Structures are given as structure tokens and as C-alpha cells.
């Protein structure tokens, strides 16, 4: 997912999406270990999306706390 689309989300939406990505990453790792994963590039893409979400959440939290 692109950073511009992530920045358009609210903080709650970002946290929900991050949780879903973490679950997806866990399932992908499990499939990879059992030999059922066909596209191993999904591991890297999901890991990068998780990092992107964490970065943007961290960037937006201080501004959210000051405003509220």
C-alpha cells in the first residue's frame, strides 16, 4: 500500500490495518514453513507494509496528541 493512501486513513483505521497485516504475515510465515506458500515474495511485501504503517503511525501520533 502506498504511503499517501495510508496517510489518508484515521489513526484507528491504521491500527486495525496494522493488526490485520501482522496476522497475514504470521499466516504467510506458517505457510512458508510448511511448504504451502507459492509466492514467497509476499513475505517481503507484507513485512514492508507493516514497517510503512508503523512509521506513519509513529509520525502522526505526536500531532494527534497535541491536537487532542
N, CA, C and O atoms as a Maestro MAE file, in Angstrom:
{
 s_m_m2io_version
 :::
 2.0.0
}

f_m_ct {
 s_m_title
 :::
 protein
 m_atom[272] {
  # First column is atom index #
  i_m_mmod_type
  r_m_x_coord
  r_m_y_coord
  r_m_z_coord
  i_m_residue_number
  s_m_chain_name
  s_m_pdb_residue_name
  s_m_pdb_atom_name
  i_m_atomic_number
  :::
  1 25 0.848 -1.175 0.000 1 A "UNK " " N  " 7
  2 3 0.000 0.000 0.000 1 A "UNK " " CA " 6
  3 2 0.894 1.238 0.000 1 A "UNK " " C  " 6
  4 15 1.944 1.262 0.642 1 A "UNK " " O  " 8
  5 25 0.465 2.250 -0.720 2 A "UNK " " N  " 7
  6 3 1.255 3.461 -0.825 2 A "UNK " " CA " 6
  7 2 1.091 4.317 0.429 2 A "UNK " " C  " 6
  8 15 0.042 4.314 1.073 2 A "UNK " " O  " 8
  9 25 2.153 5.046 0.754 3 A "UNK " " N  " 7
  10 3 2.148 5.878 1.950 3 A "UNK " " CA " 6
  11 2 1.089 6.964 1.882 3 A "UNK " " C  " 6
  12 15 0.510 7.325 2.907 3 A "UNK " " O  " 8
  13 25 0.827 7.483 0.707 4 A "UNK " " N  " 7
  14 3 -0.182 8.542 0.583 4 A "UNK " " CA " 6
  15 2 -1.572 8.027 0.962 4 A "UNK " " C  " 6
  16 15 -2.353 8.754 1.576 4 A "UNK " " O  " 8
  17 25 -1.882 6.794 0.607 5 A "UNK " " N  " 7
  18 3 -3.181 6.217 0.973 5 A "UNK " " CA " 6
  19 2 -3.250 5.935 2.471 5 A "UNK " " C  " 6
  20 15 -4.312 6.057 3.081 5 A "UNK " " O  " 8
  21 25 -2.123 5.559 3.058 6 A "UNK " " N  " 7
  22 3 -2.091 5.295 4.498 6 A "UNK " " CA " 6
  23 2 -2.313 6.587 5.268 6 A "UNK " " C  " 6
  24 15 -3.032 6.603 6.266 6 A "UNK " " O  " 8
  25 25 -1.697 7.670 4.806 7 A "UNK " " N  " 7
  26 3 -1.830 8.955 5.493 7 A "UNK " " CA " 6
  27 2 -3.255 9.495 5.448 7 A "UNK " " C  " 6
  28 15 -3.627 10.308 6.294 7 A "UNK " " O  " 8
  29 25 -4.048 9.067 4.493 8 A "UNK " " N  " 7
  30 3 -5.443 9.498 4.399 8 A "UNK " " CA " 6
  31 2 -6.324 8.817 5.437 8 A "UNK " " C  " 6
  32 15 -7.425 9.287 5.722 8 A "UNK " " O  " 8
  33 25 -5.848 7.714 6.004 9 A "UNK " " N  " 7
  34 3 -6.626 6.957 6.989 9 A "UNK " " CA " 6
  35 2 -6.569 7.636 8.354 9 A "UNK " " C  " 6
  36 15 -5.661 8.416 8.644 9 A "UNK " " O  " 8
  37 25 -7.564 7.320 9.186 10 A "UNK " " N  " 7
  38 3 -7.522 7.779 10.573 10 A "UNK " " CA " 6
  39 2 -6.579 6.861 11.356 10 A "UNK " " C  " 6
  40 15 -6.180 5.799 10.879 10 A "UNK " " O  " 8
  41 25 -6.244 7.291 12.546 11 A "UNK " " N  " 7
  42 3 -5.322 6.511 13.377 11 A "UNK " " CA " 6
  43 2 -5.913 5.148 13.731 11 A "UNK " " C  " 6
  44 15 -5.192 4.151 13.764 11 A "UNK " " O  " 8
  45 25 -7.212 5.099 13.994 12 A "UNK " " N  " 7
  46 3 -7.869 3.824 14.305 12 A "UNK " " CA " 6
  47 2 -7.825 2.869 13.110 12 A "UNK " " C  " 6
  48 15 -7.573 1.674 13.264 12 A "UNK " " O  " 8
  49 25 -8.074 3.415 11.922 13 A "UNK " " N  " 7
  50 3 -8.022 2.586 10.719 13 A "UNK " " CA " 6
  51 2 -6.611 2.038 10.499 13 A "UNK " " C  " 6
  52 15 -6.433 0.877 10.130 13 A "UNK " " O  " 8
  53 25 -5.619 2.889 10.731 14 A "UNK " " N  " 7
  54 3 -4.233 2.445 10.557 14 A "UNK " " CA " 6
  55 2 -3.890 1.316 11.528 14 A "UNK " " C  " 6
  56 15 -3.240 0.341 11.152 14 A "UNK " " O  " 8
  57 25 -4.329 1.453 12.772 15 A "UNK " " N  " 7
  58 3 -4.051 0.417 13.764 15 A "UNK " " CA " 6
  59 2 -4.757 -0.892 13.423 15 A "UNK " " C  " 6
  60 15 -4.192 -1.970 13.607 15 A "UNK " " O  " 8
  61 25 -5.993 -0.800 12.927 16 A "UNK " " N  " 7
  62 3 -6.714 -2.017 12.521 16 A "UNK " " CA " 6
  63 2 -6.017 -2.700 11.346 16 A "UNK " " C  " 6
  64 15 -5.868 -3.922 11.317 16 A "UNK " " O  " 8
  65 25 -5.595 -1.890 10.385 17 A "UNK " " N  " 7
  66 3 -4.906 -2.438 9.213 17 A "UNK " " CA " 6
  67 2 -3.576 -3.063 9.612 17 A "UNK " " C  " 6
  68 15 -3.189 -4.102 9.077 17 A "UNK " " O  " 8
  69 25 -2.874 -2.428 10.554 18 A "UNK " " N  " 7
  70 3 -1.604 -2.967 11.031 18 A "UNK " " CA " 6
  71 2 -1.807 -4.320 11.704 18 A "UNK " " C  " 6
  72 15 -1.023 -5.245 11.489 18 A "UNK " " O  " 8
  73 25 -2.835 -4.438 12.502 19 A "UNK " " N  " 7
  74 3 -3.147 -5.710 13.159 19 A "UNK " " CA " 6
  75 2 -3.454 -6.784 12.115 19 A "UNK " " C  " 6
  76 15 -3.001 -7.922 12.239 19 A "UNK " " O  " 8
  77 25 -4.215 -6.426 11.101 20 A "UNK " " N  " 7
  78 3 -4.551 -7.378 10.043 20 A "UNK " " CA " 6
  79 2 -3.294 -7.804 9.274 20 A "UNK " " C  " 6
  80 15 -3.146 -8.972 8.912 20 A "UNK " " O  " 8
  81 25 -2.405 -6.858 9.031 21 A "UNK " " N  " 7
  82 3 -1.161 -7.191 8.327 21 A "UNK " " CA " 6
  83 2 -0.278 -8.122 9.153 21 A "UNK " " C  " 6
  84 15 0.362 -9.022 8.609 21 A "UNK " " O  " 8
  85 25 -0.245 -7.905 10.456 22 A "UNK " " N  " 7
  86 3 0.545 -8.782 11.324 22 A "UNK " " CA " 6
  87 2 -0.005 -10.207 11.302 22 A "UNK " " C  " 6
  88 15 0.758 -11.172 11.282 22 A "UNK " " O  " 8
  89 25 -1.333 -10.334 11.307 23 A "UNK " " N  " 7
  90 3 -1.944 -11.662 11.230 23 A "UNK " " CA " 6
  91 2 -1.641 -12.318 9.885 23 A "UNK " " C  " 6
  92 15 -1.347 -13.511 9.816 23 A "UNK " " O  " 8
  93 25 -1.715 -11.528 8.825 24 A "UNK " " N  " 7
  94 3 -1.410 -12.038 7.490 24 A "UNK " " CA " 6
  95 2 0.036 -12.506 7.411 24 A "UNK " " C  " 6
  96 15 0.329 -13.557 6.841 24 A "UNK " " O  " 8
  97 25 0.935 -11.719 7.986 25 A "UNK " " N  " 7
  98 3 2.352 -12.074 7.966 25 A "UNK " " CA " 6
  99 2 2.596 -13.377 8.731 25 A "UNK " " C  " 6
  100 15 3.378 -14.221 8.293 25 A "UNK " " O  " 8
  101 25 1.926 -13.537 9.871 26 A "UNK " " N  " 7
  102 3 2.054 -14.775 10.638 26 A "UNK " " CA " 6
  103 2 1.601 -15.973 9.806 26 A "UNK " " C  " 6
  104 15 2.271 -17.005 9.767 26 A "UNK " " O  " 8
  105 25 0.455 -15.822 9.141 27 A "UNK " " N  " 7
  106 3 -0.061 -16.916 8.320 27 A "UNK " " CA " 6
  107 2 0.856 -17.224 7.147 27 A "UNK " " C  " 6
  108 15 1.049 -18.389 6.798 27 A "UNK " " O  " 8
  109 25 1.420 -16.196 6.539 28 A "UNK " " N  " 7
  110 3 2.355 -16.408 5.425 28 A "UNK " " CA " 6
  111 2 3.603 -17.147 5.892 28 A "UNK " " C  " 6
  112 15 4.091 -18.048 5.210 28 A "UNK " " O  " 8
  113 25 4.119 -16.761 7.061 29 A "UNK " " N  " 7
  114 3 5.297 -17.454 7.603 29 A "UNK " " CA " 6
  115 2 4.982 -18.915 7.873 29 A "UNK " " C  " 6
  116 15 5.794 -19.796 7.591 29 A "UNK " " O  " 8
  117 25 3.810 -19.164 8.415 30 A "UNK " " N  " 7
  118 3 3.388 -20.532 8.705 30 A "UNK " " CA " 6
  119 2 3.294 -21.343 7.415 30 A "UNK " " C  " 6
  120 15 3.757 -22.482 7.358 30 A "UNK " " O  " 8
  121 25 2.693 -20.751 6.378 31 A "UNK " " N  " 7
  122 3 2.576 -21.438 5.094 31 A "UNK " " CA " 6
  123 2 3.950 -21.684 4.483 31 A "UNK " " C  " 6
  124 15 4.182 -22.726 3.869 31 A "UNK " " O  " 8
  125 25 4.849 -20.740 4.648 32 A "UNK " " N  " 7
  126 3 6.191 -20.881 4.088 32 A "UNK " " CA " 6
  127 2 6.942 -22.043 4.752 32 A "UNK " " C  " 6
  128 15 7.622 -22.820 4.082 32 A "UNK " " O  " 8
  129 25 6.806 -22.145 6.064 33 A "UNK " " N  " 7
  130 3 7.493 -23.217 6.796 33 A "UNK " " CA " 6
  131 2 6.934 -24.595 6.450 33 A "UNK " " C  " 6
  132 15 7.666 -25.585 6.448 33 A "UNK " " O  " 8
  133 25 5.642 -24.654 6.158 34 A "UNK " " N  " 7
  134 3 5.044 -25.950 5.838 34 A "UNK " " CA " 6
  135 2 5.108 -26.263 4.344 34 A "UNK " " C  " 6
  136 15 4.651 -27.320 3.908 34 A "UNK " " O  " 8
  137 25 5.673 -25.349 3.564 35 A "UNK " " N  " 7
  138 3 5.841 -25.590 2.134 35 A "UNK " " CA " 6
  139 2 4.601 -25.332 1.300 35 A "UNK " " C  " 6
  140 15 4.531 -25.777 0.155 35 A "UNK " " O  " 8
  141 25 3.628 -24.631 1.840 36 A "UNK " " N  " 7
  142 3 2.382 -24.387 1.124 36 A "UNK " " CA " 6
  143 2 2.358 -23.021 0.425 36 A "UNK " " C  " 6
  144 15 1.461 -22.758 -0.375 36 A "UNK " " O  " 8
  145 25 3.320 -22.160 0.713 37 A "UNK " " N  " 7
  146 3 3.323 -20.812 0.145 37 A "UNK " " CA " 6
  147 2 3.894 -20.853 -1.265 37 A "UNK " " C  " 6
  148 15 5.021 -21.301 -1.476 37 A "UNK " " O  " 8
  149 25 3.106 -20.383 -2.228 38 A "UNK " " N  " 7
  150 3 3.538 -20.407 -3.618 38 A "UNK " " CA " 6
  151 2 4.347 -19.169 -3.990 38 A "UNK " " C  " 6
  152 15 5.311 -19.268 -4.750 38 A "UNK " " O  " 8
  153 25 3.968 -18.003 -3.464 39 A "UNK " " N  " 7
  154 3 4.640 -16.760 -3.805 39 A "UNK " " CA " 6
  155 2 5.361 -16.228 -2.570 39 A "UNK " " C  " 6
  156 15 4.766 -15.530 -1.749 39 A "UNK " " O  " 8
  157 25 6.637 -16.560 -2.444 40 A "UNK " " N  " 7
  158 3 7.386 -16.169 -1.246 40 A "UNK " " CA " 6
  159 2 7.687 -14.672 -1.205 40 A "UNK " " C  " 6
  160 15 8.108 -14.161 -0.167 40 A "UNK " " O  " 8
  161 25 7.479 -13.965 -2.308 41 A "UNK " " N  " 7
  162 3 7.702 -12.519 -2.299 41 A "UNK " " CA " 6
  163 2 6.651 -11.804 -1.447 41 A "UNK " " C  " 6
  164 15 6.849 -10.654 -1.057 41 A "UNK " " O  " 8
  165 25 5.547 -12.472 -1.159 42 A "UNK " " N  " 7
  166 3 4.518 -11.878 -0.313 42 A "UNK " " CA " 6
  167 2 5.024 -11.634 1.097 42 A "UNK " " C  " 6
  168 15 4.563 -10.714 1.773 42 A "UNK " " O  " 8
  169 25 5.975 -12.456 1.552 43 A "UNK " " N  " 7
  170 3 6.560 -12.252 2.873 43 A "UNK " " CA " 6
  171 2 7.226 -10.882 2.947 43 A "UNK " " C  " 6
  172 15 6.996 -10.122 3.888 43 A "UNK " " O  " 8
  173 25 8.041 -10.576 1.962 44 A "UNK " " N  " 7
  174 3 8.756 -9.304 1.953 44 A "UNK " " CA " 6
  175 2 7.795 -8.130 1.792 44 A "UNK " " C  " 6
  176 15 7.936 -7.116 2.475 44 A "UNK " " O  " 8
  177 25 6.826 -8.259 0.902 45 A "UNK " " N  " 7
  178 3 5.871 -7.174 0.677 45 A "UNK " " CA " 6
  179 2 5.067 -6.877 1.936 45 A "UNK " " C  " 6
  180 15 4.836 -5.716 2.274 45 A "UNK " " O  " 8
  181 25 4.647 -7.919 2.622 46 A "UNK " " N  " 7
  182 3 3.861 -7.733 3.839 46 A "UNK " " CA " 6
  183 2 4.707 -7.118 4.939 46 A "UNK " " C  " 6
  184 15 4.245 -6.242 5.670 46 A "UNK " " O  " 8
  185 25 5.948 -7.576 5.055 47 A "UNK " " N  " 7
  186 3 6.852 -7.029 6.066 47 A "UNK " " CA " 6
  187 2 7.111 -5.537 5.812 47 A "UNK " " C  " 6
  188 15 7.167 -4.747 6.754 47 A "UNK " " O  " 8
  189 25 7.268 -5.158 4.553 48 A "UNK " " N  " 7
  190 3 7.478 -3.749 4.218 48 A "UNK " " CA " 6
  191 2 6.225 -2.914 4.495 48 A "UNK " " C  " 6
  192 15 6.324 -1.773 4.946 48 A "UNK " " O  " 8
  193 25 5.059 -3.480 4.226 49 A "UNK " " N  " 7
  194 3 3.817 -2.765 4.540 49 A "UNK " " CA " 6
  195 2 3.673 -2.542 6.043 49 A "UNK " " C  " 6
  196 15 3.240 -1.474 6.475 49 A "UNK " " O  " 8
  197 25 4.033 -3.539 6.833 50 A "UNK " " N  " 7
  198 3 3.981 -3.402 8.295 50 A "UNK " " CA " 6
  199 2 4.904 -2.270 8.735 50 A "UNK " " C  " 6
  200 15 4.515 -1.430 9.546 50 A "UNK " " O  " 8
  201 25 6.108 -2.247 8.212 51 A "UNK " " N  " 7
  202 3 7.065 -1.197 8.568 51 A "UNK " " CA " 6
  203 2 6.547 0.176 8.139 51 A "UNK " " C  " 6
  204 15 6.704 1.157 8.865 51 A "UNK " " O  " 8
  205 25 5.933 0.241 6.962 52 A "UNK " " N  " 7
  206 3 5.394 1.510 6.462 52 A "UNK " " CA " 6
  207 2 4.281 2.011 7.382 52 A "UNK " " C  " 6
  208 15 4.232 3.197 7.709 52 A "UNK " " O  " 8
  209 25 3.393 1.117 7.796 53 A "UNK " " N  " 7
  210 3 2.322 1.508 8.713 53 A "UNK " " CA " 6
  211 2 2.884 1.972 10.051 53 A "UNK " " C  " 6
  212 15 2.451 2.993 10.584 53 A "UNK " " O  " 8
  213 25 3.840 1.233 10.595 54 A "UNK " " N  " 7
  214 3 4.415 1.614 11.881 54 A "UNK " " CA " 6
  215 2 5.075 2.990 11.809 54 A "UNK " " C  " 6
  216 15 4.951 3.792 12.734 54 A "UNK " " O  " 8
  217 25 5.769 3.257 10.721 55 A "UNK " " N  " 7
  218 3 6.447 4.539 10.553 55 A "UNK " " CA " 6
  219 2 5.449 5.682 10.496 55 A "UNK " " C  " 6
  220 15 5.623 6.700 11.166 55 A "UNK " " O  " 8
  221 25 4.412 5.516 9.701 56 A "UNK " " N  " 7
  222 3 3.426 6.589 9.548 56 A "UNK " " CA " 6
  223 2 2.634 6.791 10.834 56 A "UNK " " C  " 6
  224 15 2.307 7.926 11.182 56 A "UNK " " O  " 8
  225 25 2.320 5.712 11.543 57 A "UNK " " N  " 7
  226 3 1.626 5.836 12.824 57 A "UNK " " CA " 6
  227 2 2.486 6.615 13.803 57 A "UNK " " C  " 6
  228 15 1.991 7.483 14.522 57 A "UNK " " O  " 8
  229 25 3.765 6.307 13.827 58 A "UNK " " N  " 7
  230 3 4.672 6.999 14.747 58 A "UNK " " CA " 6
  231 2 4.803 8.480 14.380 58 A "UNK " " C  " 6
  232 15 4.932 9.328 15.263 58 A "UNK " " O  " 8
  233 25 4.770 8.788 13.100 59 A "UNK " " N  " 7
  234 3 4.862 10.168 12.662 59 A "UNK " " CA " 6
  235 2 3.597 10.959 12.993 59 A "UNK " " C  " 6
  236 15 3.679 12.151 13.291 59 A "UNK " " O  " 8
  237 25 2.441 10.320 12.946 60 A "UNK " " N  " 7
  238 3 1.192 11.038 13.159 60 A "UNK " " CA " 6
  239 2 0.778 11.086 14.622 60 A "UNK " " C  " 6
  240 15 -0.007 11.960 14.991 60 A "UNK " " O  " 8
  241 25 1.261 10.201 15.463 61 A "UNK " " N  " 7
  242 3 0.843 10.186 16.860 61 A "UNK " " CA " 6
  243 2 1.182 11.478 17.604 61 A "UNK " " C  " 6
  244 15 0.307 11.993 18.301 61 A "UNK " " O  " 8
  245 25 2.376 12.028 17.505 62 A "UNK " " N  " 7
  246 3 2.641 13.280 18.250 62 A "UNK " " CA " 6
  247 2 1.718 14.413 17.836 62 A "UNK " " C  " 6
  248 15 1.308 15.204 18.685 62 A "UNK " " O  " 8
  249 25 1.380 14.515 16.566 63 A "UNK " " N  " 7
  250 3 0.482 15.577 16.128 63 A "UNK " " CA " 6
  251 2 -0.928 15.328 16.633 63 A "UNK " " C  " 6
  252 15 -1.642 16.277 16.956 63 A "UNK " " O  " 8
  253 25 -1.341 14.079 16.708 64 A "UNK " " N  " 7
  254 3 -2.660 13.731 17.231 64 A "UNK " " CA " 6
  255 2 -2.745 14.066 18.728 64 A "UNK " " C  " 6
  256 15 -3.779 14.547 19.189 64 A "UNK " " O  " 8
  257 25 -1.687 13.821 19.480 65 A "UNK " " N  " 7
  258 3 -1.697 14.062 20.911 65 A "UNK " " CA " 6
  259 2 -1.710 15.556 21.226 65 A "UNK " " C  " 6
  260 15 -2.334 15.969 22.203 65 A "UNK " " O  " 8
  261 25 -1.038 16.364 20.425 66 A "UNK " " N  " 7
  262 3 -1.022 17.794 20.647 66 A "UNK " " CA " 6
  263 2 -2.382 18.423 20.342 66 A "UNK " " C  " 6
  264 15 -2.822 19.341 21.034 66 A "UNK " " O  " 8
  265 25 -3.031 17.921 19.309 67 A "UNK " " N  " 7
  266 3 -4.321 18.472 18.893 67 A "UNK " " CA " 6
  267 2 -5.425 18.084 19.891 67 A "UNK " " C  " 6
  268 15 -6.354 18.857 20.125 67 A "UNK " " O  " 8
  269 25 -5.317 16.890 20.471 68 A "UNK " " N  " 7
  270 3 -6.391 16.385 21.325 68 A "UNK " " CA " 6
  271 2 -6.144 16.682 22.733 68 A "UNK " " C  " 6
  272 15 -6.952 16.327 23.590 68 A "UNK " " O  " 8
  :::
 }
 m_bond[271] {
  # First column is bond index #
  i_m_from
  i_m_to
  i_m_order
  :::
  1 1 2 1
  2 2 3 1
  3 3 4 2
  4 3 5 1
  5 5 6 1
  6 6 7 1
  7 7 8 2
  8 7 9 1
  9 9 10 1
  10 10 11 1
  11 11 12 2
  12 11 13 1
  13 13 14 1
  14 14 15 1
  15 15 16 2
  16 15 17 1
  17 17 18 1
  18 18 19 1
  19 19 20 2
  20 19 21 1
  21 21 22 1
  22 22 23 1
  23 23 24 2
  24 23 25 1
  25 25 26 1
  26 26 27 1
  27 27 28 2
  28 27 29 1
  29 29 30 1
  30 30 31 1
  31 31 32 2
  32 31 33 1
  33 33 34 1
  34 34 35 1
  35 35 36 2
  36 35 37 1
  37 37 38 1
  38 38 39 1
  39 39 40 2
  40 39 41 1
  41 41 42 1
  42 42 43 1
  43 43 44 2
  44 43 45 1
  45 45 46 1
  46 46 47 1
  47 47 48 2
  48 47 49 1
  49 49 50 1
  50 50 51 1
  51 51 52 2
  52 51 53 1
  53 53 54 1
  54 54 55 1
  55 55 56 2
  56 55 57 1
  57 57 58 1
  58 58 59 1
  59 59 60 2
  60 59 61 1
  61 61 62 1
  62 62 63 1
  63 63 64 2
  64 63 65 1
  65 65 66 1
  66 66 67 1
  67 67 68 2
  68 67 69 1
  69 69 70 1
  70 70 71 1
  71 71 72 2
  72 71 73 1
  73 73 74 1
  74 74 75 1
  75 75 76 2
  76 75 77 1
  77 77 78 1
  78 78 79 1
  79 79 80 2
  80 79 81 1
  81 81 82 1
  82 82 83 1
  83 83 84 2
  84 83 85 1
  85 85 86 1
  86 86 87 1
  87 87 88 2
  88 87 89 1
  89 89 90 1
  90 90 91 1
  91 91 92 2
  92 91 93 1
  93 93 94 1
  94 94 95 1
  95 95 96 2
  96 95 97 1
  97 97 98 1
  98 98 99 1
  99 99 100 2
  100 99 101 1
  101 101 102 1
  102 102 103 1
  103 103 104 2
  104 103 105 1
  105 105 106 1
  106 106 107 1
  107 107 108 2
  108 107 109 1
  109 109 110 1
  110 110 111 1
  111 111 112 2
  112 111 113 1
  113 113 114 1
  114 114 115 1
  115 115 116 2
  116 115 117 1
  117 117 118 1
  118 118 119 1
  119 119 120 2
  120 119 121 1
  121 121 122 1
  122 122 123 1
  123 123 124 2
  124 123 125 1
  125 125 126 1
  126 126 127 1
  127 127 128 2
  128 127 129 1
  129 129 130 1
  130 130 131 1
  131 131 132 2
  132 131 133 1
  133 133 134 1
  134 134 135 1
  135 135 136 2
  136 135 137 1
  137 137 138 1
  138 138 139 1
  139 139 140 2
  140 139 141 1
  141 141 142 1
  142 142 143 1
  143 143 144 2
  144 143 145 1
  145 145 146 1
  146 146 147 1
  147 147 148 2
  148 147 149 1
  149 149 150 1
  150 150 151 1
  151 151 152 2
  152 151 153 1
  153 153 154 1
  154 154 155 1
  155 155 156 2
  156 155 157 1
  157 157 158 1
  158 158 159 1
  159 159 160 2
  160 159 161 1
  161 161 162 1
  162 162 163 1
  163 163 164 2
  164 163 165 1
  165 165 166 1
  166 166 167 1
  167 167 168 2
  168 167 169 1
  169 169 170 1
  170 170 171 1
  171 171 172 2
  172 171 173 1
  173 173 174 1
  174 174 175 1
  175 175 176 2
  176 175 177 1
  177 177 178 1
  178 178 179 1
  179 179 180 2
  180 179 181 1
  181 181 182 1
  182 182 183 1
  183 183 184 2
  184 183 185 1
  185 185 186 1
  186 186 187 1
  187 187 188 2
  188 187 189 1
  189 189 190 1
  190 190 191 1
  191 191 192 2
  192 191 193 1
  193 193 194 1
  194 194 195 1
  195 195 196 2
  196 195 197 1
  197 197 198 1
  198 198 199 1
  199 199 200 2
  200 199 201 1
  201 201 202 1
  202 202 203 1
  203 203 204 2
  204 203 205 1
  205 205 206 1
  206 206 207 1
  207 207 208 2
  208 207 209 1
  209 209 210 1
  210 210 211 1
  211 211 212 2
  212 211 213 1
  213 213 214 1
  214 214 215 1
  215 215 216 2
  216 215 217 1
  217 217 218 1
  218 218 219 1
  219 219 220 2
  220 219 221 1
  221 221 222 1
  222 222 223 1
  223 223 224 2
  224 223 225 1
  225 225 226 1
  226 226 227 1
  227 227 228 2
  228 227 229 1
  229 229 230 1
  230 230 231 1
  231 231 232 2
  232 231 233 1
  233 233 234 1
  234 234 235 1
  235 235 236 2
  236 235 237 1
  237 237 238 1
  238 238 239 1
  239 239 240 2
  240 239 241 1
  241 241 242 1
  242 242 243 1
  243 243 244 2
  244 243 245 1
  245 245 246 1
  246 246 247 1
  247 247 248 2
  248 247 249 1
  249 249 250 1
  250 250 251 1
  251 251 252 2
  252 251 253 1
  253 253 254 1
  254 254 255 1
  255 255 256 2
  256 255 257 1
  257 257 258 1
  258 258 259 1
  259 259 260 2
  260 259 261 1
  261 261 262 1
  262 262 263 1
  263 263 264 2
  264 263 265 1
  265 265 266 1
  266 266 267 1
  267 267 268 2
  268 267 269 1
  269 269 270 1
  270 270 271 1
  271 271 272 2
  :::
 }
}
